[in-house]
Amino acid sequence: MGKHCIPKYIVIFDGKTDKAFTWRVTEHGSTDAKNLEAFVRVYIKSLEIGGEHPRYAEIRHNFRGGATVAEWRAETIKEKVKGANRGH
């Protein structure tokens, strides 16, 4: 029979574990915030046709109660305005 491998990490959007994605280090790179942000941006681009954009994403160890390894949060409008006003 074929080899079955359980992924070590998963990506969860907005805390919804029923729609988790597999994180493969060989494909997506190390489990850090920079790589997670790149993963989320590709995911959001795939939703351009329609769909709700995530507000939060995290990489977790793939077992019940697995610890969070990296996090990403969408900027709120308030944060965007605050950032734009820094230059003035």
Secondary structure by P-SEA (a helix, b strand, c coil): ccccccccbbbbccccccbbbbbbccccccccaaaaaaaaaaaaaaaccbbbbbcbbbbccccccccccbbbbcccaaaaaaaaaccc
